[in-house]
């Protein structure tokens, strides 16, 4: 879904192993965060957080590891972009 100030794209590849790319566009400079959750809603990894200096495309990579650096199991994961007051979530599948 396209929102006023951001657009979260499908990750690629999906399904993936060992890593995937998550890209998004911001139409304004604004604070953002990108987090990965398991299907029960637990935070697996805080992938990116900061303040975008300019509008435009951004790209982050996930290597299938949690915040401790441990490999997480195969399964469905959710990635959620929050930018300003907006948020969007998509699904991805990790296959070991």
N, CA, C and O of each residue as an XYZ file, in Angstrom:
384
protein
N       0.847     -1.185      0.000
C       0.000      0.000      0.000
C       0.881      1.232      0.000
O       1.842      1.323      0.763
N       0.551      2.164     -0.848
C       1.330      3.383     -0.909
C       0.772      4.374      0.091
O      -0.435      4.616      0.127
N       1.638      4.941      0.894
C       1.239      5.903      1.901
C       1.789      7.279      1.520
O       2.556      7.409      0.566
N       1.392      8.285      2.265
C       1.755      9.653      1.916
C       3.253      9.896      1.865
O       3.743     10.565      0.955
N       3.979      9.364      2.827
C       5.377      9.749      2.957
C       6.371      8.614      2.791
O       7.578      8.849      2.855
N       5.902      7.386      2.580
C       6.832      6.269      2.470
C       6.220      5.137      1.664
O       5.004      5.053      1.495
N       7.084      4.282      1.177
C       6.652      3.107      0.445
C       7.617      1.981      0.788
O       8.812      2.070      0.506
N       7.095      0.923      1.395
C       7.899     -0.235      1.768
C       7.753     -1.283      0.667
O       6.643     -1.687      0.322
N       8.882     -1.713      0.126
C       8.858     -2.671     -0.987
C       8.957     -4.107     -0.472
O       9.375     -4.349      0.660
N       8.564     -5.048     -1.324
C       8.759     -6.465     -1.021
C      10.257     -6.743     -0.935
O      11.038     -6.245     -1.745
N      10.645     -7.541      0.052
C      12.063     -7.895      0.161
C      12.441     -8.844     -0.963
O      11.577     -9.497     -1.547
N      13.706     -8.921     -1.261
C      14.173     -9.830     -2.299
C      15.544    -10.354     -1.923
O      16.335     -9.587     -1.375
N      15.874    -11.588     -2.176
C      14.887    -12.595     -2.602
C      13.936    -12.966     -1.464
O      14.208    -12.681     -0.298
N      12.835    -13.594     -1.811
C      11.859    -14.046     -0.827
C      11.127    -15.243     -1.414
O      10.409    -15.073     -2.399
N      11.270    -16.450     -0.862
C      12.034    -16.835      0.327
C      13.540    -16.594      0.147
O      14.032    -16.459     -0.973
N      14.257    -16.543      1.274
C      15.678    -16.239      1.195
C      16.499    -17.127      2.118
O      15.986    -17.695      3.082
N      17.774    -17.232      1.804
C      18.812    -17.841      2.616
C      20.119    -17.598      1.859
O      20.206    -18.011      0.702
N      21.116    -16.970      2.420
C      21.224    -16.599      3.827
C      20.825    -15.159      4.126
O      20.698    -14.798      5.296
N      20.621    -14.314      3.094
C      20.292    -12.922      3.385
C      19.295    -12.365      2.396
O      19.097    -12.899      1.304
N      18.668    -11.266      2.812
C      17.674    -10.618      1.975
C      17.864     -9.110      2.044
O      18.476     -8.584      2.972
N      17.327     -8.433      1.044
C      17.415     -6.980      0.972
C      16.025     -6.390      1.150
O      15.065     -6.834      0.520
N      15.927     -5.388      2.010
C      14.666     -4.683      2.247
C      14.871     -3.243      1.806
O      15.773     -2.557      2.287
N      14.033     -2.797      0.897
C      14.178     -1.432      0.406
C      12.901     -0.638      0.643
O      11.803     -1.193      0.679
N      13.064      0.645      0.800
C      11.932      1.533      1.023
C      12.272      2.916      0.507
O      13.440      3.280      0.367
N      11.236      3.671      0.231
C      11.386      5.047     -0.242
C      10.758      5.979      0.773
O       9.657      5.734      1.267
N      11.465      7.043      1.076
C      10.912      8.104      1.912
C      10.728      9.339      1.046
O      11.627      9.717      0.295
N       9.585      9.957      1.147
C       9.311     11.143      0.337
C       9.723     12.435      1.032
O       9.673     13.515      0.444
N      10.133     12.309      2.294
C      10.610     13.456      3.062
C      11.750     12.997      3.955
O      11.873     11.810      4.257
N      12.581     13.939      4.374
C      13.568     13.634      5.411
C      12.800     13.453      6.707
O      12.016     14.324      7.085
N      13.011     12.332      7.400
C      12.270     12.062      8.631
C      12.936     10.933      9.395
O      13.696     10.160      8.812
N      12.663     10.822     10.701
C      13.158      9.673     11.466
C      12.468      8.393     10.981
O      11.300      8.410     10.593
N      13.214      7.287     11.012
C      12.626      6.004     10.621
C      13.239      4.894     11.461
O      14.318      5.044     12.033
N      12.516      3.765     11.521
C      13.086      2.553     12.106
C      12.551      1.366     11.316
O      11.419      1.380     10.834
N      13.380      0.350     11.194
C      12.988     -0.880     10.511
C      13.326     -2.039     11.432
O      14.493     -2.283     11.740
N      12.287     -2.755     11.873
C      12.466     -3.858     12.806
C      11.938     -5.155     12.211
O      11.037     -5.154     11.373
N      12.517     -6.257     12.661
C      12.090     -7.585     12.227
C      11.505     -8.314     13.424
O      12.093     -8.328     14.506
N      10.335     -8.921     13.220
C       9.620     -9.627     14.276
C       9.333    -11.051     13.842
O       9.242    -11.343     12.650
N       9.189    -11.954     14.839
C       8.684    -13.284     14.505
C       7.157    -13.206     14.452
O       6.579    -12.160     14.748
N       6.507    -14.299     14.080
C       5.056    -14.250     13.885
C       4.284    -14.038     15.180
O       3.109    -13.673     15.142
N       4.926    -14.262     16.330
C       4.237    -13.997     17.592
C       4.446    -12.558     18.053
O       3.973    -12.169     19.121
N       5.156    -11.767     17.246
C       5.308    -10.357     17.560
C       6.543    -10.007     18.377
O       6.724     -8.849     18.754
N       7.396    -10.991     18.656
C       8.628    -10.693     19.396
C       9.659    -10.045     18.473
O       9.842    -10.472     17.334
N      10.316     -9.028     18.972
C      11.366     -8.363     18.201
C      12.543     -9.318     18.031
O      13.085     -9.827     19.012
N      12.931     -9.555     16.790
C      14.059    -10.425     16.485
C      15.324     -9.581     16.292
O      16.398     -9.918     16.791
N      15.168     -8.486     15.562
C      16.328     -7.651     15.247
C      15.875     -6.246     14.905
O      14.947     -6.051     14.119
N      16.537     -5.271     15.501
C      16.336     -3.873     15.111
C      17.321     -3.635     13.972
O      18.524     -3.498     14.195
N      16.804     -3.589     12.768
C      17.681     -3.588     11.595
C      18.216     -2.199     11.274
O      19.381     -2.051     10.905
N      17.385     -1.201     11.410
C      17.846      0.141     11.079
C      17.052      1.179     11.820
O      15.849      1.028     12.033
N      17.733      2.235     12.213
C      17.066      3.327     12.896
C      17.895      4.567     12.648
O      19.125      4.532     12.692
N      17.216      5.642     12.390
C      17.963      6.867     12.174
C      17.059      7.961     11.670
O      15.834      7.846     11.682
N      17.684      9.011     11.231
C      16.947     10.097     10.616
C      17.435     10.222      9.182
O      18.609     10.490      8.927
N      16.513     10.022      8.254
C      16.865     10.170      6.842
C      17.193     11.639      6.591
O      16.402     12.524      6.914
N      18.345     11.885      6.022
C      18.753     13.253      5.743
C      18.055     13.818      4.516
O      17.884     15.031      4.387
N      17.658     12.930      3.622
C      17.005     13.363      2.390
C      15.900     12.383      2.036
O      15.904     11.239      2.488
N      14.967     12.831      1.237
C      13.980     11.919      0.654
C      14.705     11.018     -0.333
O      15.765     11.379     -0.844
N      14.137      9.845     -0.604
C      14.738      8.974     -1.597
C      14.730      7.524     -1.181
O      14.128      7.153     -0.173
N      15.414      6.697     -1.977
C      15.422      5.257     -1.718
C      16.460      4.874     -0.668
O      17.542      5.457     -0.593
N      16.102      3.883      0.135
C      17.002      3.338      1.145
C      16.961      1.825      1.038
O      15.976      1.248      0.575
N      18.054      1.180      1.478
C      18.165     -0.265      1.370
C      18.888     -0.794      2.594
O      19.951     -0.293      2.962
N      18.308     -1.811      3.226
C      18.947     -2.472      4.362
C      18.992     -3.972      4.078
O      18.199     -4.486      3.289
N      19.915     -4.659      4.720
C      20.091     -6.103      4.494
C      19.934     -6.844      5.808
O      20.388     -6.376      6.852
N      19.285     -8.007      5.752
C      19.171     -8.866      6.936
C      19.809    -10.204      6.639
O      19.533    -10.827      5.614
N      20.668    -10.640      7.550
C      21.422    -11.883      7.375
C      20.817    -13.067      8.121
O      21.487    -14.083      8.304
N      19.544    -12.953      8.560
C      18.891    -14.068      9.225
C      19.383    -14.302     10.642
O      19.268    -15.409     11.168
N      19.933    -13.259     11.265
C      20.433    -13.370     12.636
C      19.641    -12.460     13.566
O      19.100    -11.434     13.153
N      19.588    -12.863     14.830
C      18.908    -12.029     15.821
C      19.871    -10.977     16.372
O      20.995    -10.843     15.889
N      19.427    -10.239     17.379
C      20.249     -9.161     17.934
C      21.494     -9.674     18.653
O      22.408     -8.895     18.924
N      21.548    -10.960     18.963
C      22.740    -11.550     19.580
C      23.700    -12.137     18.544
O      24.761    -12.651     18.898
N      23.328    -12.060     17.269
C      24.177    -12.619     16.226
C      23.929    -14.085     15.961
O      24.659    -14.709     15.192
N      22.896    -14.651     16.596
C      22.584    -16.070     16.406
C      21.671    -16.247     15.195
O      20.799    -15.415     14.943
N      21.873    -17.335     14.445
C      21.000    -17.640     13.322
C      19.609    -17.986     13.833
O      19.472    -18.768     14.773
N      18.588    -17.416     13.229
C      17.213    -17.731     13.635
C      16.693    -18.866     12.753
O      17.199    -19.072     11.650
N      15.685    -19.607     13.231
C      15.185    -20.759     12.461
C      14.390    -20.351     11.224
O      13.977    -19.201     11.075
N      14.191    -21.325     10.347
C      13.316    -21.135      9.193
C      11.943    -20.691      9.664
O      11.505    -21.049     10.758
N      11.276    -19.917      8.844
C       9.919    -19.517      9.195
C       9.535    -18.198      8.564
O      10.279    -17.614      7.777
N       8.349    -17.748      8.935
C       7.830    -16.470      8.456
C       8.239    -15.387      9.446
O       8.100    -15.549     10.658
N       8.738    -14.299      8.916
C       9.115    -13.140      9.730
C       8.426    -11.909      9.155
O       8.089    -11.855      7.972
N       8.229    -10.938     10.011
C       7.588     -9.691      9.598
C       8.612     -8.574      9.682
O       9.382     -8.503     10.639
N       8.623     -7.703      8.685
C       9.458     -6.514      8.797
C       8.555     -5.292      8.765
O       7.641     -5.189      7.947
N       8.840     -4.359      9.690
C       7.966     -3.212      9.905
C       8.770     -1.918      9.814
O       9.731     -1.704     10.552
N       8.352     -1.080      8.902
C       8.957      0.241      8.747
C       8.072      1.260      9.432
O       6.870      1.326      9.174
N       8.667      2.052     10.303
C       7.968      3.184     10.893
C       8.722      4.436     10.482
O       9.942      4.516     10.621
N       7.989      5.402      9.979
C       8.589      6.664      9.561
C       7.628      7.775      9.945
O       6.506      7.845      9.442
N       8.073      8.631     10.829
C       7.167      9.645     11.355
C       6.023      8.948     12.074
O       6.259      8.114     12.949
N       4.806      9.276     11.722
C       3.634      8.663     12.367
C       3.101      7.481     11.565
O       2.074      6.905     11.927
N       3.783      7.111     10.483
C       3.305      6.058      9.596
C       4.028      4.748      9.866
O       5.172      4.736     10.318
N       3.342      3.644      9.581
C       3.968      2.329      9.729
C       3.397      1.392      8.681
O       2.223      1.476      8.321
N       4.250      0.498      8.197
C       3.810     -0.513      7.242
C       4.569     -1.796      7.535
O       5.752     -1.763      7.874
N       3.883     -2.931      7.403
C       4.479     -4.232      7.708
C       4.319     -5.166      6.509
O       3.285     -5.166      5.842
N       5.358     -5.960      6.247
C       5.303     -6.994      5.199
C       5.875     -8.287      5.751
O       6.526     -8.305      6.795
N       5.615     -9.381      5.017
C       6.059    -10.722      5.439
C       7.214    -11.193      4.551
O       7.319    -10.829      3.380
N       8.074    -12.017      5.157
C       9.141    -12.666      4.402
C       9.360    -14.045      4.974
O       8.996    -14.319      6.118
N       9.955    -14.915      4.177
C      10.154    -16.307      4.572
C      11.625    -16.658      4.503
O      12.273    -16.499      3.469
N      12.140    -17.136      5.619
C      13.518    -17.610      5.719
C      13.507    -19.136      5.628
O      12.802    -19.800      6.390
N      14.277    -19.686      4.709
C      14.360    -21.133      4.523
C      15.797    -21.569      4.753
O      16.695    -21.188      4.003
N      16.012    -22.360      5.779
C      17.359    -22.847      6.091
C      17.673    -24.124      5.343
O      18.765    -24.673      5.489
